[in-house]
Amino acid sequence: MSIGITGGDFRRILYFVPRADEPDTSGYWIPDGELSERLSSFIDPEEKIENAALYSHPLVSMQLTNGLLFHAFIVIETLNWWWSIEKNTEYIMIQRSSDIESVRDMCKRKKRTTGPTIFTGIRMNKTTRGGNITIKEFIDYMWRKDVLNNDYHFVSANCQQFAALLFDRIESPQNHLVYFDKAADQPPSTEHSCYMTAEQVLTEVQRLCVPETLKNLELYELEKYCVPWFVKNPLFCYGFGFVILVYSIVVKWVQNSFYILIFFLCSFVFLSFYNKKMLPAVPFIFVAILYFYYVGINTVNIIYLSILFLISFLYTYLNLKKMAIPLPCW
């Protein structure tokens, strides 16, 4: 993130520094319309990404930790170069260097912000192999995602989300494949159809087709059923469960306590299908069910349940930001 809130100064432009390891070289300002073409003149289109890492550092030097407030960027390694890609309140910047220090530890040839403790340095959060994506395809992916026209926003479009978007493209290439059949009216053949990235599809279409005018476009959608958002929202489950818990202890006492624990277990089992980070909470609830079933309810056990409830709640809350809670549709 950055100090700007709404990103009113975001210029929708990319700043490219081809030699960040040399003090006297300047950069190039590239607008959205020229992104793919201009960058292609500076890079080897066949150069493949070998490794990538997601880094972070504190926003200001007085921070004691960068666990919540931090600037995020990615570093890419190709055969001959190191690259850093990041977003700030004004523009998107790509740096290239023959050594990693000039892009990982430096930004525009100045040292990146670090704090006074060992917890506020430049930290590598994730790393992944490059797979089979070239730097040209990666730039085309940025252009297809229209990143330059996505204005900076402190909450909804900050540097952390931008870095996560790009890192996911390298880390999970299988999530970005489309099925392309260039001869759908012909008998099935592996020569005619395969899975490829959207960037490869665009290149293949340009190779196979002459320029044509699009006359008509139709969009079809299968019938689907979406589970209501509140069924999957962990904080809603906690709030609803807490109301039942209080009612049970005050009015019903022992009679409904077992069913409350069953409710918690089912809730976490359901949530764990959507985020595996929720799975460790399941055995906690299961142990509590067995414990209360055989021991019964008393004041000490209520304290135990409250502590268990608080620990599980904090665990869920801390992971909630990492939970992209999509609506599951069948």
BELCORKA-V782204 format. One record per residue. N is the residue number from 1. PHI is phi in degrees with one decimal (NA if undefined). Layout:
n: (N,N)
phi: (PHI,PHI)
This chain:
n: (1,2,3,4,5,6,7,8,9,10,11,12,13,14,15,16,17,18,19,20,21,22,23,24,25,26,27,28,29,30,31,32,33,34,35,36,37,38,39,40,41,42,43,44,45,46,47,48,49,50,51,52,53,54,55,56,57,58,59,60,61,62,63,64,65,66,67,68,69,70,71,72,73,74,75,76,77,78,79,80,81,82,83,84,85,86,87,88,89,90,91,92,93,94,95,96,97,98,99,100,101,102,103,104,105,106,107,108,109,110,111,112,113,114,115,116,117,118,119,120,121,122,123,124,125,126,127,128,129,130,131,132,133,134,135,136,137,138,139,140,141,142,143,144,145,146,147,148,149,150,151,152,153,154,155,156,157,158,159,160,161,162,163,164,165,166,167,168,169,170,171,172,173,174,175,176,177,178,179,180,181,182,183,184,185,186,187,188,189,190,191,192,193,194,195,196,197,198,199,200,201,202,203,204,205,206,207,208,209,210,211,212,213,214,215,216,217,218,219,220,221,222,223,224,225,226,227,228,229,230,231,232,233,234,235,236,237,238,239,240,241,242,243,244,245,246,247,248,249,250,251,252,253,254,255,256,257,258,259,260,261,262,263,264,265,266,267,268,269,270,271,272,273,274,275,276,277,278,279,280,281,282,283,284,285,286,287,288,289,290,291,292,293,294,295,296,297,298,299,300,301,302,303,304,305,306,307,308,309,310,311,312,313,314,315,316,317,318,319,320,321,322,323,324,325,326,327,328,329,330)
phi: (NA,-137.2,-71.0,-62.8,-93.4,-102.9,69.9,-64.0,-92.8,-65.9,-96.7,55.7,-146.3,-112.4,-108.5,-111.4,-110.4,-72.0,-135.2,-70.3,-88.9,-115.8,-72.4,-101.7,-89.0,-99.1,-104.0,-126.3,-93.1,-123.7,-76.2,-60.1,-64.2,-110.6,-56.7,-67.1,-69.7,-67.9,-66.6,-62.4,-77.2,-101.7,-120.7,-87.4,-63.1,-95.6,-72.6,-93.0,-76.8,-94.4,-145.7,-145.7,-142.5,-103.6,-114.2,-149.2,-151.6,-64.6,-74.1,-129.7,-72.6,-88.7,-67.9,-91.3,-153.5,-114.6,-72.9,-113.5,-102.9,-159.6,-96.6,-116.0,-155.4,-116.0,-121.1,-117.8,-112.4,-113.0,-60.7,-114.6,-137.5,-114.9,-126.1,-124.1,-131.5,-155.8,-125.7,-126.3,-72.5,-113.8,-164.1,-102.6,-126.1,-119.6,-114.1,-132.1,-154.0,-83.3,-130.9,-71.0,-61.0,-72.2,-112.4,-78.9,-96.4,-125.3,-135.6,54.4,65.4,-121.4,-63.1,-70.0,-69.1,-132.4,-103.3,-83.0,-115.8,-70.6,-91.1,-124.0,-93.4,-82.3,-112.6,-89.0,-92.3,-145.2,-145.5,-155.1,-75.6,-78.4,71.8,-121.1,-102.2,-90.5,-65.6,-66.7,-64.3,-67.5,-64.7,-63.3,-64.0,-60.8,-65.6,-66.3,-79.6,56.3,-67.0,-70.9,-94.2,-93.5,-57.4,-67.2,-142.6,-55.3,-105.0,-95.7,-150.9,-100.4,-67.6,-66.7,-67.5,-63.2,-64.7,-65.1,-60.9,-70.5,-64.9,-63.8,-62.1,-85.7,-72.2,-126.5,-63.0,-66.3,-81.4,-121.9,-97.3,-127.1,-92.6,-121.3,-119.5,-83.7,-144.3,-67.3,-89.1,-105.0,-56.4,-55.4,-157.1,-69.1,-77.3,-96.7,-138.4,-171.9,-91.7,-152.0,-74.9,-61.9,-64.7,-68.0,-62.6,-61.2,-64.6,-67.6,-64.0,-63.1,-72.8,-86.6,-110.7,-86.7,-57.4,-132.2,-91.3,-73.7,-95.2,-152.2,-136.2,-121.1,-117.6,-114.8,-142.0,-73.0,-63.9,-147.8,-121.6,-108.3,-69.4,-55.6,-60.1,-70.7,-67.2,-97.8,-76.0,-64.7,-68.7,-64.8,-60.6,-65.8,-61.9,-64.4,-65.8,-65.6,-61.1,-65.1,-61.9,-62.6,-60.7,-66.5,-67.8,-77.3,-103.1,-95.8,57.1,-76.1,-56.5,-102.8,-61.4,-62.7,-72.1,-64.3,-64.7,-60.6,-60.1,-61.7,-61.1,-61.9,-61.2,-73.4,-62.6,-63.4,-65.5,-66.5,-67.4,-99.4,-151.1,-67.6,-67.9,-82.4,-60.3,-60.2,-73.6,-62.8,-61.9,-59.7,-67.4,-64.0,-62.4,-63.6,-61.4,-62.9,-62.3,-71.0,-67.3,-91.8,-95.6,96.8,-104.7,-148.0,-60.9,-63.3,-68.9,-64.4,-63.3,-60.4,-64.3,-64.1,-64.5,-61.2,-61.8,-65.1,-61.7,-65.3,-64.1,-63.4,-60.4,-66.4,-63.5,-66.3,-94.3,-64.1,-66.3,-86.7,-90.8,-78.0,-83.4,-78.5,-80.4,-73.5,-121.6,-121.8)
